[in-house]
């Protein structure tokens, strides 16, 4: 175990990430790194785009680097792998899969950016393949290999990962997405956390509307107050 690391002290991504190709939203996403090293060193696997390739001109790729976008409130389990750009040099439509350096430009077939949206939970030792999008609130079971996009609030498992179930009824998911809870202000989110940490969509909508109405009333009163 790395010195000072323990599962009760996760690594917060906004404090740990230095790679300019990795974009972290908010301040709550974390990696449970106690048994596996830090996030950049063990989870995100860049062939082109890591610190070595950025510091060595001979290793710089002639194509754009795939970007990794991570939302807020994302939970990443120990020993997970997010496979990123520069690893797509093995052409299955060629007779030889070997990544010869002199034909790497022709061999490279980028998969595009990887997007992990707000509220996703990635289980231990799961692998996220390049170019996929994990929808808001998705759950990736431990040791799964994700090769395609995962819809919001959907649990997937296996290799390759397949849908196991929706976390909620489709109508509830639509209402959740419309609320956009992870884009709320910190003040609103914390105030409504008792219903966020629950399963009543009616209560969540009602409390959200009440909060918005109260804030609107405060602003109206402030605007109508006489100037001293």
Secondary structure, DSSP 8 states (H G I E B T S, - for coil): --TT-BTTB-EEHHHH---TTEEE-SS--EE--TTT--IIIIIEE-SSSSHHHHH-GGG--SS----EEE-SS-EE-TT-EEE-TT-----TTSS-----GGGHHHH------EEE-TT-EE-TT-EE-TT-EE-TT-EE-TT-EE-S-B-TTEEEETBTTEEEEESS-HHHHHHHHHHTGGGS-HHHHHHTHHHHTSS-HHHHHHHHHHHHHHHHHHHHHHHHS---
